[in-house]
Amino acid sequence: MQIIGATNKDSFLRHLILSAVFRTCFMAYGRPIFYLVVPPSIWDKFTGTAITSSNIMFQTIFDYHVFGEVDRKAYVQWTRAELRKKLAQLVQKDPPMTLINSKCNKDVLPYLYVVKIEPKREIPVFHYGKEDLLYFWYFVRHNLYKPSMRVIPSMEKLIRGCGVRLIALNMNVFTQYNDLSIKQIQDLYLEFRSWPEFKESIYTSNVADVKSMYDNYLAAEEENHKTIITK
């Protein structure tokens, strides 16, 4: 399946991540390929080097490629004038140099990216079973809501006494999640997943609760949809 479209909001890419994690919607049918037009600011948010939960999950799940650029005026609704006005207001409050890499500055660029997004054939965190991506998503969600969190104290809350093992991996009590690369965060999860205490930890019960709530939500949405069609 190939899907072609355009979006100016990051909610669609977040939706793709959740679809892959819970194997719903598009991802329930295999490995669809997406050809999209997206603003540079949104693309940078998911493919840049910043350590955020969205960035980590997107780059873990998908292969992606930028084909090139297309004139922003090819798509309505045009927003450049409004954004330029907003940028001018910000410049009045802050020195211009502080805005060079801002989201607002990238949104006034005269072009959009044409990109390809495709789920990876082999996702790096698939080592133990089909639930690995769900476990990894919750691991990122739980630990990366604040990237400046320290690794060992947060992991100790999940499995007490695990700090010694992490120190053996060249971490210390001051190591933060934003000190790690995406590959190192994946490796940290796989190390955590390999520990014998994992299956009986509070972590797995929390993931089961989240999955149950999500399944109930999907069931309710499906029932509502059927009711609307019947009416």
C-alpha positions in Angstrom: 0.0 0.0 0.0 1.3 3.4 -0.9 -0.2 6.6 0.5 0.4 10.1 -1.0 -0.6 13.3 0.9 0.5 16.5 2.6 0.3 17.6 6.2 1.3 20.7 8.1 0.8 19.3 11.6 3.0 16.9 13.5 0.0 15.0 14.8 -0.1 12.8 11.7 3.5 11.6 12.2 2.7 10.9 15.9 -0.3 8.9 14.7 2.0 6.8 12.5 4.2 6.1 15.5 1.2 4.9 17.7 -0.2 2.9 14.8 3.1 1.0 14.5 3.4 0.5 18.3 -0.2 -0.8 18.7 -0.4 -2.4 15.2 -3.6 -0.5 14.3 -4.9 1.7 11.4 -2.4 1.8 8.6 0.1 -0.5 10.3 -2.5 -3.3 10.7 -2.1 -4.0 7.0 1.7 -4.5 6.8 4.3 -2.0 5.8 2.7 0.9 3.9 4.9 3.5 2.2 4.1 7.2 2.7 5.0 9.9 0.2 4.3 13.2 2.0 4.8 16.9 1.8 5.7 18.4 5.2 7.1 21.7 6.6 10.8 21.7 7.4 10.1 22.5 11.1 8.0 19.3 11.5 10.5 17.2 9.6 13.4 18.4 11.8 11.4 17.6 14.9 11.3 13.9 14.0 14.5 13.4 12.2 16.9 15.8 13.9 19.5 15.0 16.6 17.6 16.3 19.6 16.8 13.5 22.1 13.0 13.6 22.4 10.5 10.7 22.7 9.0 11.5 19.2 12.4 11.7 17.6 13.6 8.4 19.1 10.4 6.5 18.2 10.2 7.8 14.7 13.9 7.0 13.9 13.6 3.6 15.5 10.5 2.6 13.6 10.9 4.2 10.1 13.3 4.5 7.3 13.0 7.9 5.6 14.3 9.9 2.8 14.0 13.5 1.5 13.5 13.7 -2.2 13.6 17.4 -2.5 11.7 20.6 -2.0 8.4 22.0 -3.4 7.2 25.6 -3.4 5.1 26.3 -0.4 2.7 28.3 -2.6 1.7 25.1 -4.3 -0.4 24.2 -1.2 -3.2 26.2 0.4 -3.7 27.5 3.0 -0.9 30.0 2.7 0.5 31.0 6.1 3.8 32.7 5.3 2.5 36.3 5.8 1.0 35.4 9.2 4.2 33.6 10.3 6.4 36.5 9.1 4.4 38.9 11.2 4.8 36.6 14.2 8.6 36.4 13.5 8.8 40.2 13.3 7.1 40.4 16.7 9.5 38.0 18.2 12.5 39.9 16.8 11.3 43.0 18.6 11.5 41.1 21.9 14.6 39.0 21.4 17.9 39.5 19.5 17.6 38.1 15.9 20.4 35.6 16.4 18.4 33.8 19.0 15.7 33.0 16.4 17.9 31.6 13.7 17.1 28.0 14.5 13.7 28.5 15.9 10.6 26.6 14.6 9.0 29.9 13.6 12.0 30.9 11.5 11.9 27.5 9.6 8.2 27.8 9.0 8.6 31.0 6.9 10.9 29.2 4.5 9.5 29.3 0.9 9.5 25.6 0.5 8.2 22.3 1.9 10.0 18.9 1.9 8.9 16.0 -0.3 9.7 12.9 1.8 9.3 9.1 1.8 8.5 7.2 5.1 8.5 3.4 5.3 8.5 1.1 8.4 11.8 -0.7 8.8 12.0 -4.3 7.8 14.0 -5.0 11.0 13.3 -2.7 13.9 16.4 -2.5 16.2 14.5 -3.3 19.5 12.8 -6.5 18.2 14.9 -9.1 20.0 12.6 -10.9 22.4 9.0 -10.9 21.0 6.2 -9.0 19.2 5.6 -6.8 22.3 9.1 -5.4 22.2 8.1 -2.2 20.3 5.3 -1.5 22.9 7.8 -2.1 25.7 10.3 0.2 24.1 7.7 2.9 23.4 6.7 2.9 27.1 10.4 2.9 28.1 10.9 6.0 26.1 7.7 7.6 27.2 8.4 6.9 30.9 12.1 8.0 30.9 12.3 10.7 28.2 9.4 13.0 29.2 12.2 15.0 30.6 15.5 14.3 28.7 17.6 15.8 31.5 16.6 13.0 33.8 19.4 11.0 35.2 19.6 7.4 33.9 20.6 5.4 37.0 18.1 7.0 39.5 15.2 6.6 37.0 16.1 3.0 36.2 16.5 2.2 39.9 12.8 3.0 40.3 12.0 0.2 37.9 14.5 -2.4 39.2 16.1 -1.7 42.5 19.9 -2.3 42.6 20.4 -2.1 38.8 22.7 0.9 39.1 25.8 -1.4 39.5 25.0 -3.0 36.1 24.6 0.4 34.5 27.9 1.6 35.9 29.5 -1.5 34.3 28.2 0.0 31.0 30.3 3.1 31.6 27.5 5.2 33.0 27.6 7.1 36.3 25.0 8.7 38.6 25.2 12.0 36.7 24.6 10.5 33.2 21.4 12.0 31.7 19.3 10.6 28.9 20.2 13.5 26.6 23.8 12.5 27.0 23.0 9.3 25.1 22.5 8.8 21.3 19.4 7.1 20.0 21.4 3.9 19.4 22.6 4.0 23.1 19.0 4.4 24.3 18.0 1.4 22.2 20.9 -0.6 23.7 19.9 0.6 27.2 16.4 -0.7 26.6 17.7 -4.1 25.3 20.0 -4.4 28.3 17.0 -3.7 30.6 14.8 -6.1 28.7 17.4 -8.9 29.2 17.4 -8.7 33.0 15.7 -11.6 34.7 13.7 -9.2 36.9 12.1 -7.6 33.9 9.1 -9.9 33.6 8.1 -9.5 37.2 8.8 -5.8 37.5 6.2 -3.1 38.0 7.2 -1.9 34.5 5.6 -4.8 32.7 2.4 -4.5 34.7 2.3 -0.8 33.8 2.7 -1.5 30.1 -0.2 -4.1 30.3 -2.4 -1.5 31.9 -1.6 1.1 29.2 -2.3 -1.5 26.5 -5.6 -2.5 28.1 -6.7 1.2 28.2 -5.7 1.7 24.6 -7.5 -1.5 23.5 -10.7 -0.4 25.3 -10.4 3.1 23.7 -10.1 1.5 20.2 -13.1 -0.8 20.9 -15.2 2.1 22.0 -14.2 4.1 18.9 -15.1 1.2 16.7 -18.5 0.8 18.4 -19.3 4.5 18.0 -18.3 4.3 14.3 -20.7 1.3 13.8 -23.5 3.2 15.5 -23.0 6.3 13.3 -23.1 4.1 10.1 -26.2 2.3 11.3 -28.0 5.6 11.9 
